[in-house]
Amino acid sequence: MRFQKLKAKLGMVVSEFNNEITYKMLARAKQHIKRVDASIRYICYVPGSFDMPLMIGELLKRKDVDAVVTLGAVIKGDTGHDEIVAGNVARLIADLSLRSGKPVSLGVTGPSMTIDQAMERIEIIPIRAVDAAIKMVFRMRKIRNEKGKSDTRNSVIIIK
């Protein structure tokens, strides 16, 4: 997918936990970013997906970051711990995005996922996460540039 020379500046936050999966996700994301004319400004590693929000918050403060892409894998264990981790991470990521006004894409797989299921998602999840971040950067720029430019009482503005 090409975004017509949109140079989105991305920060990446990658979980070290389950790194046999997450590092492959990162490699796939890097390949995809080269094809969509975006650039990676930062790659930040955190111990686990639960640790992502703190690093995401720091990246979102930076002027040279338009969006953050997260990459992690929350694998099902013998308890419901994966449900707690995945649910909290997703909620906090959304909160950070709303507070900062910058996109944060959810490239964290799980919960209730086996290692085999996580391996099956190595190719597609990073691509979706990168594409979502870039699309949102582009669409946020569009909507912000639209402010006060037209009389919206009689027209519909589509941001796509």
N, C-alpha and C positions, 0 to 999 in steps of 0.2 A: 504494500500500500504506500503510495507516495502522497506527501502532504504539501506539494507545490512549493518546495524550498522553505518550508516553515522550519526555522532552526530553533526547536525547543531545546532548552538547556535542562538536562535531567540530572537529578541526584538518584542514586540507587542505594537501597538498604537491603542487605543480604544476610539472612540467618546462617550462622555457622553450624547450628544444630541440624542434623540430617544433611550435612554438606555433600554427601555423595549424590544428592538430588539437587540441592540449591546451587552448587557451583556449576553444574551442568545447565541449570536454568539461567544463570548469569551469562554463561558462554553463549547460549541461544539468544538471549536478550541483546547482547553486544552485536552479534551478527545481524540481527534485525534492525537495530538502531542505525547501522551503517547504510542500510537500504532506504531508510525513511528520512534522511537528511536531518536527523537530530544529533545532539552531541551529549556525551556524558561528562559532567563536570566533576562529580564525586562518586566513588564507590565506597560505601561504608559498611563494614562488617559488624554484626552484633552477635552476642552469644546465642540467642534464640529469638523466635518470632515475638515472644512476649516483651523483649527488650527493644523492639523496633520503634515504638512511639517516641521515646526520648530522642533518638537519633533523627527521626523524621522531623520532629519539632525544631531541632537545630538547623537542619537543611532548609526548612521552609523560611527561616529568618534571613537567609542569604539572598542578596539581590541577583546573584548569578545562577539561581536555580528557579526555573519556571514550574517544575513539577517533580514529584518524587515517585519512583517505581519501587515497590516492595517485592521481594522474592523470598519465600519461605515455604516449608512443608511441615504441617502439623499432623503427625502420624498417630493413629489409634493405638492406645496401650491397653492395659488391663483395667484401668479406671476411667472415669469421665474427665480426667485432667485435660485431654485434648479439646473437649467441648469448651471448657473454661478459657483456655488459652486462645483458641481461635475466635471465640465470641468477643472476648475483650479486645483482642488485637483489631478486629474488624471495626468495632465500635470506636475505639480510640483513633484509628486511622481516619475514619469519617469525621470525627470531631476536630482533629487537627486540620483537615482540609477546609472545613467550614470556617474555623477560626482564622486561618491564614489567608483564605481567599485563593489558595493555590491547589491544583489537583494533586491527589495522592491516589495512585492506583493500587488495587488489591491483587497482588500476585502471590498471595499466600494460600496454598491448597490445604484442604482439610476443613473441618474435623471428620472423624469417623472414616478415615482413609487408611488403607493398608499401604505398605511400602510398594507393592506392585502397582497399585492405583496411582501412587505418587510418581513412580517411574513413567507410567503411561502419559502423564501430564507434563513432563519435562519440556516437550516441544511447544505445546500450544499455550500454556499459561503465561510464559514470559512474553510471547508475541501479543497476546491479548492485553496484558498489563501495560506494555510499552505503547501499543496503539491507543488504549484508553487515555493514558496520560497525555499523549501528543494531541489527540482529538480535543480533549478538554482544554489544553493550553490554547489551541487555535480558536475554539468556540468561546472561551472566556475573553480572548482578545477582541473577537467580533462583537460580543455583547457590550463590552466596556467601551468600544469605539462607537457604538450605536447611540449611546446616551445623548439625549437632547438633539439628535440630528433630524428626526422626523416627527410628524404628527401621527401618533399611533392610534388615535381615535378611529380613523377611517382605514387603517391598513394593518395587515398582519406581517410581522417581521419574523422570518424563519431563520434560525441560527443552526446551521448544519455544516 
